[in-house]
Amino acid sequence: MNDKTDRRPIAVWILISLQFLLGLGASVSGGLLVAAPDGELIQMPLKLLQYSPFSSFLVPGMILALLLGLYPLAVAYALWQKPAWRWPDGLNPFKNMKWSWASSLSTGVILLIWITVQVLMLRSVAFLHILYFVWGWVLIILTLTPGVRLDFIR
């Protein structure tokens, strides 16, 4: 590593790790739901979907794999490497911040929305819902900390 990345705040490294772990877990879980939309591979009964608009786990699995799987993996990479890609800048509402910072913030918001909708559709709360709800808030709070913000100012 170079000197610049060695001196990054510990909060940045924690944020990168949390994004990576979220993305890895959701990619695997979402992929398994797409591979077996009946939920058999992860032992989720279709009965869980009784109050949702879905008859199988195919669409939720695709959404999970993309929005909370591949997207956070890309965000983790962007936070780590700070690639000079220009195309994401058009989606960044925070023009004084690098797009990877804004993407990190949006991942936390997406996770909070996902968990909230899931709890409403399932009409129940499990430990994992609480864990991922807290995880979403931790992503948002870490992204907003001064040390992390300073590391991603343009």
C-alpha positions in Angstrom: 0.0 0.0 0.0 1.1 3.5 -0.5 1.5 6.1 2.2 -1.8 7.8 1.4 -3.9 4.7 2.0 -1.9 3.7 5.0 -3.0 6.8 6.9 -6.7 6.5 6.2 -8.9 6.7 9.3 -9.9 3.4 10.9 -13.5 4.3 10.3 -12.9 4.1 6.6 -11.5 0.6 6.9 -14.4 -0.5 9.1 -16.8 1.0 6.5 -15.1 -0.8 3.6 -15.3 -4.1 5.6 -19.0 -3.6 6.4 -19.8 -2.8 2.8 -17.9 -5.9 1.6 -19.4 -8.2 4.2 -22.9 -7.0 3.4 -22.3 -7.4 -0.3 -20.9 -10.8 0.0 -23.7 -12.1 2.2 -26.5 -10.6 0.1 -24.9 -11.8 -3.1 -24.8 -15.4 -1.8 -28.3 -15.2 -0.3 -29.9 -13.5 -3.2 -28.2 -15.9 -5.6 -29.5 -18.9 -3.7 -33.0 -17.5 -3.8 -32.7 -17.0 -7.5 -31.3 -20.5 -8.0 -34.2 -22.0 -5.9 -37.1 -19.5 -5.9 -39.0 -21.9 -3.6 -36.5 -21.0 -0.8 -35.4 -24.6 -0.4 -31.7 -23.9 -0.6 -31.8 -21.6 2.4 -34.7 -23.3 4.1 -37.2 -20.4 3.8 -40.8 -21.5 3.3 -42.9 -19.8 0.7 -45.4 -19.2 3.4 -43.2 -16.3 4.5 -44.4 -14.5 1.3 -48.2 -14.8 2.1 -48.6 -11.1 2.8 -46.3 -9.9 0.0 -47.0 -9.4 -3.7 -44.6 -12.3 -4.6 -45.4 -15.9 -5.1 -41.8 -17.0 -5.1 -38.4 -15.7 -3.9 -37.2 -15.1 -7.5 -37.8 -11.3 -7.6 -36.8 -10.6 -4.0 -33.7 -12.7 -4.6 -32.8 -10.7 -7.7 -33.3 -7.4 -5.8 -31.3 -8.6 -2.9 -28.4 -9.9 -5.0 -28.3 -6.6 -7.0 -29.1 -3.8 -4.6 -27.6 -5.3 -1.4 -25.1 -7.7 -3.0 -23.3 -6.4 -6.1 -23.9 -2.7 -5.3 -22.2 -2.8 -1.8 -19.3 -4.9 -3.3 -18.8 -2.2 -5.9 -19.1 0.5 -3.2 -16.5 -1.3 -1.0 -14.1 -1.5 -4.0 -14.7 2.2 -4.8 -14.1 3.3 -1.1 -10.9 1.2 -1.0 -9.4 2.1 -4.4 -11.1 5.5 -5.1 -11.2 4.8 -8.9 -11.3 7.9 -11.2 -14.5 6.8 -12.9 -16.5 9.8 -14.2 -19.8 8.1 -15.1 -21.0 7.7 -11.5 -20.6 11.5 -10.9 -23.9 12.2 -12.7 -25.8 10.3 -10.0 -23.9 12.0 -7.1 -26.0 14.7 -5.4 -23.0 15.7 -3.2 -20.8 17.5 -5.7 -18.1 18.4 -3.1 -17.7 14.7 -2.2 -16.4 11.7 -4.2 -19.2 9.6 -5.7 -18.0 6.5 -3.7 -18.9 8.4 -0.4 -22.4 9.2 -1.7 -22.8 5.5 -2.8 -21.8 4.4 0.7 -24.5 6.6 2.2 -27.0 5.3 -0.2 -26.2 1.7 0.6 -27.2 2.4 4.3 -30.4 3.9 3.2 -31.2 1.1 0.8 -30.6 -1.4 3.6 -32.9 0.4 6.0 -35.6 0.5 3.3 -35.1 -3.2 2.5 -35.4 -4.3 6.1 -38.4 -2.0 6.8 -40.3 -3.3 3.7 -39.4 -6.9 4.6 -40.7 -6.5 8.2 -43.9 -4.9 6.9 -44.5 -7.7 4.3 -43.6 -10.5 6.6 -45.5 -9.0 9.5 -42.9 -10.2 11.9 -39.5 -9.1 13.3 -36.6 -11.5 13.7 -33.1 -11.1 15.1 -31.6 -10.7 11.6 -34.0 -7.8 10.9 -32.7 -5.9 14.0 -29.1 -6.8 13.1 -29.4 -5.5 9.5 -31.4 -2.4 10.6 -28.6 -1.5 13.0 -26.1 -2.4 10.2 -27.8 0.2 7.9 -27.6 2.9 10.6 -23.9 2.1 11.3 -23.2 2.4 7.5 -24.9 5.8 7.5 -23.3 7.1 10.7 -19.8 5.9 9.7 -20.1 7.5 6.3 -21.1 10.8 7.9 -18.3 10.8 10.5 -15.8 13.7 10.0 -12.8 11.4 9.4 -14.6 9.5 6.6 -15.9 12.7 5.1 -12.5 14.3 5.0 -11.1 11.2 3.2 -13.6 11.6 0.4 -13.7 15.4 -0.2 -12.9 16.3 -3.7 
